[in-house]
Structures are given as C-alpha cells and as structure tokens.
Amino acid sequence: MSSTHFGFQTVDEREKASRVRGVFDSVASKYDIMNDMMSMGLHRAWKAYTVAVANLKPGERVLDIAGGTGDLSRAFARKVGESGMVVHTDINEAMLRQGRERLLNEGLVLPTNLCDAEKLPYKNESFDLVSVAFGLRNMTHKDVALAEMCRVLKPGGRLLVLEFSQVAAPLRKPYDWYSFKILPKLGQMIAGDAESYRYLAESIRMHPPQAELKAMMKTAGFGHVDVHNLSAGIVALHAGIKC
C-alpha cells in the first residue's frame, strides 16, 4: 500500500482524492468569500499578475486546470477573444458547477469539463497555455500531473503554476499563527467548516517550496522555469516553457 499526505496526516494514496473532494464539496458555496477574507483581497492581485505574465494573444488555446469558480478562465477568455478558446476544468463537481454558473451569469459560455489533472483527456500538443492556480498542492501525484500538463502543451507552450509557497523567513512565525489560529476560525464563522480550512493551512506546509517545484517542472519537460515570489513568498508563480 502506498501512502501520501493529506495535510499533516498520512493516508492511503487511494483515499486522498476523495478526501480532497470532501473539502471542496464543503467549501464550494463560500469559496470566493473566503478567498477575499483569508487573503485580504490579495488573491485578486496574484491572479491579475498571472494573467499579465500569461501574455495571451487573440486566437490562443488555454487549459485552466483546477479552474474552480472561474477567475482565471474569465480573464483568459477576454484575452484570447472569440477566435481563441479557454477550457475550464476541475476535478471537483461542486467547484466546477459554481464556476460554470458564475461564468454563465456573466454571459460567458466556455467548454467546462470535469477531469483529473493526472489523466488529462486531451490530445498531445493541444494548448498554447496551461494554468493551475491553488490546485497543484492538492494533487496526489504532482509529478504525473506536471508531465500531463507538459504533454498537452504545444512546443514552446507555457505552464503557469500559481500556488501558496514558502514565505520569507522573518514572516514564518506570524504566518503560522494566522494560518493555524485565525484561518480555521474564519472558516467556521463564514463557511461553517473549521476543519477544511485547517487542512488547507496544513497542505500549504506540505507543498514543495519554490526551488523544489522548479526542479520538478524541469524534470517534467519544461526547459526554462522562472519563479516569481509574490507577497514575500506567501504565493509563488512558476512559469515554465515546454522544450
């Protein structure tokens, strides 16, 4: 039996996906409100920076993995225009439904697919850009998922991974205090779920730090990887170019 981590717990790796699904089933309806509360609105700036780095052109094809409530899919769709395409995906049905309804309410109809990033149902070299924001840390086999993202990219295509990362050393103690003392209380108060937000805090600590994730992306087939630390490393944007 192979094991993996679910936050700070060690679990059978076959159980992780269902446990993560349970977390996001629980928080889906309050996800956007909690994002604003727990990041004090900074997630909007992090995503805007990601869109700027993407530098999309009209007509390009984009795959948004773990697209959730659709922030990046919406922004990317505006950049690629009617001649381009953005595919909005997530492994969690509740999150995908929230995102699809939100996009439709704004008059935006995008291809929306329920899929696992470790087994992408797309042909080789199908996309100009692949993005995954705040989703990679929840995947059981990150190396497999990164290799899949590389496979579906065209040569010279770009992967953008926006994810919580290792904060600068002077901020670690106050960041830990906020993550483990305040965040679960916010989760309980707003979403009625402290445990899911305790898991989210733990999952950040178990995610590979900047240099390790960069090395993983290179192993997966990305010849050049830039790392952009945002908000003192609370979040990092890894930008890889497929060989």
Sequence and secondary structure as in RCSB ss.txt:
>XXXX:A:sequence
MSSTHFGFQTVDEREKASRVRGVFDSVASKYDIMNDMMSMGLHRAWKAYTVAVANLKPGERVLDIAGGTGDLSRA
FARKVGESGMVVHTDINEAMLRQGRERLLNEGLVLPTNLCDAEKLPYKNESFDLVSVAFGLRNMTHKDVALAEMC
RVLKPGGRLLVLEFSQVAAPLRKPYDWYSFKILPKLGQMIAGDAESYRYLAESIRMHPPQAELKAMMKTAGFGHV
DVHNLSAGIVALHAGIKC
>XXXX:A:secstr
  EEEETTEEEEHHHHHHHHHHHHHHHGGGHHHHHHHHHTTHHHHHHHHHHHHH   TT EEEEET TT HHHHH
HHHHHTTTSEEEEEES HHHHHHHHHHHHHTT    EEE  GGG  S TT EEEEEEES GGG S HHHHHHHHH
HHEEEEEEEEEEEE    GGGHHHHHHIIIIIHHHHIIIIIS HHHHHHHHHHHHHS  HHHHHHHHHHHTEEEE
EEEEEGGGTEEEEEEEE 
